[in-house]
Amino acid sequence: MAKKNQSPNAGVVAAEVPKELKLHMLRQMISLRRFEEEVKRLYCAGEITGAIHLYVGQEAVAVGACACLRDDDYATSGHRPHGHCLAKVFDLNRTMAEMMGRETGLSRGRGGSMHQFDKAKGFLGGNGIVAGGVGIALGAAFASKYRGTDQVTVCFFSDGASNQGVVHEAMNIASLWKLPVIWLCENNQIAATTTVARSTCTPDIAPRAEAYCIPWAICDGNAVLDVYRTVGEAVARARRGEGSTFIECKTYRLEPHCGIIADQRPKEELALWRSPKKDCIKRFEALLVGDKTFTPQEIEAMHRRVEQEIAGAVEFARKSSFPAPETLYDNVWAEGAKS
Ligand SMILES: Cc1ncc(C[n+]2csc(CCOP(=O)(O)OP(=O)(O)O)c2C)c(N)n1
């Protein structure tokens, strides 16, 4: 496990990754991007309501990390969960139905954008409370260890969440009890409108893990194979019973913090991160064309297929019904809520 920022050249790793897996990762990344672009369009058209936090730009993190996981492993997320949910569960129809509040949605239309959940595929939910997934991840990891399985949990959170006390409490216990959890901090460099430089006393977040005797690594969050390799090592450690790892992925969100509110970040900065030099999908495509894994035509065809799948997901959601009013209290456990 790299202790410092020793990310390998992604090109070297690319040769070791089977073509099928590269295909899977590229398809997922394009799907996540197109899914969210469609979500934004539907939101502007009033077909999706409530708050939405788009993950556009960070796809390499969710996809690279979840490619290391099995269906029976766990992942937790926060208020920006669409990408993590899709990468772990990969059900475009039911995720879109959830966004549109339909009964066929992952949470039967009750959760919306921030509370997607799929027990069968180990996705333990988005969470409206910043760092709210951290304690849940710790609990899931404890449960795996207690049951004696080799399941691992990936806890996705961001730079703002890293300053919440629960992150430090959870790291302490995870280290003490050697729990199989990977703390995956997506440093997208800003929390709502507060930059990391204004909120955080250290330039890097991962080294804090050293205080808890947890190995850490920093990787390029816009290089999917770098994420895949770094998380893969951490997952292998956790499965061997060697405990927790902290990984910081340096990345950038390309959309405003929430919905379609105005973005105050410099236009030049946004343009740079959207450029082929920085954008995670463009970079991966260039890598795969460069090493002759795919032709540009094959990649074009993949974009068209994804386009159809997204259109199919919207149609699936539109044809599904809203939850019936009489089911309002289904799965509500507090008696008082029903009166
Ligand atoms: C406990 C808590 N405090 C404040 C908020 C309001 N809030 C929602 S998102 C957000 C910023 C979170 O930033 P970060 O953790 O960096 O995640 P990002 O938005 O960058 O993905 C804040 C302060 C909240 N939802 N929960």
The ligand as an ORCA input file, in Angstrom:
! r2SCAN-3c Opt
* xyz 1 1
  C     -24.608     17.669      9.232
  C     -24.894     18.552      8.051
  N     -24.423     19.818      8.017
  C     -24.667     20.614      6.959
  C     -25.416     20.153      5.904
  C     -25.674     21.055      4.689
  N     -24.811     20.588      3.587
  C     -25.283     19.810      2.616
  S     -24.107     19.392      1.511
  C     -22.945     20.301      2.311
  C     -21.532     20.381      1.791
  C     -20.844     19.060      1.877
  O     -19.590     19.123      1.291
  P     -18.724     17.847      1.072
  O     -18.776     16.950      2.236
  O     -17.374     18.320      0.635
  O     -19.458     17.082     -0.137
  P     -19.665     17.532     -1.638
  O     -20.876     18.399     -1.668
  O     -18.431     18.242     -2.075
  O     -19.867     16.263     -2.389
  C     -23.482     20.914      3.432
  C     -22.719     21.787      4.351
  C     -25.927     18.838      5.981
  N     -26.666     18.313      5.009
  N     -25.634     18.046      7.036
*
